[in-house]
Amino acid sequence: MAQETAGPARRSGAAAPTGAVRLRVNGRDHDLALGRDLETGTSLGYVLRERLGLTGLKLACDEGACGACTVIMDGKAVLSCLVLAVAAEGHDIVTIEGLALDDPVIRAFAEQSAPGHGTALQCGYCTPGFVMTARALLDRKPRPTLEEIHEGLGGNICRCGCYAGIAQAVAHAAEAMAGETP
């Protein structure tokens, strides 16, 4: 699995502490009140979507099985449905909204339609999770092999079956980031 998890994001039954949680998301600090904005068992994904309005990430399975909710936390792809928001305090979180519009990964996904590989997106529901997973992979390993790309994206599901196009898009993004022409 490409993403890292930080344990289940379920309510533990413990009494909720009072106070605030400060989340640093896309370079901006957000102060949230425990008991008002979130509970101790609230997932990071829920807070990002429902409290901060960052709806690029999708909460699909809510159990870490699909990758649609992937964000980058401290440089690593994580499943935001499995990270407690209170546990994300003090970490640097990046959502798809935090990437530049001309990010090479976003561009490669948008442009991918190479013959024999097909498109990198169809319905688009899984795309933000794949983009964030790919971005973290390329930040960690700028020139991955096709096998490493497949392994790195292994925790993400595309129900439309665009896997060949997705892998090709990541390879093109790696080339673009290295200054090569795809």
C-alpha positions, 0 to 999 in steps of 0.5 A: 500500500502506497499510503501510510495510515495513522490508525482508525479514525473512529471515536474512542469513547474517551472524554473529549478534551477542551481546547483548540486544534491548529491544522496547517493546511496548504500553508495556512493555519486553521484553528478549530475548537474541540467540541464545536468544530470537531471531536477527538474521533473526527477524521482529518478527511471529514474536517478538511471537506466539511469544516474547511471546504476542501472538497477536492479529496473524496471520502469514499470508503471511509476505511482506507481501502480506496485512496480517494481521500489521499493528502500529503502530510509531511511529504508522505501520502496518507489516507485522510479517512484514517488520520484523526484530525487531532493527530494531524496537529503540528503536521504540514498537510497539502490537499489537491487544492494546495498544488499549483494549477500548473503542477506537472502531475496535474498537467500530465493527468489532464493531458494523458490520452496516449494511444495504447494507454488511454485516458488518465481520468474518466469520471474523475472521482479517484483523480485527486487521490491518484494525483496526491499519491503520484505527487508524493511518489515523485517528490520521494523518487523523481525517476520511478520505473513503471513497476515502481509507479504501479507499486506506488499507486497500488493503494488507489482504486479507479473504478473506471479502470484507467490504470494504464493511462494513470501510470502513463500520466505519472511517467510523463509527469516525471519526465516533465519534472526532469525537464524532458519532453514526454 
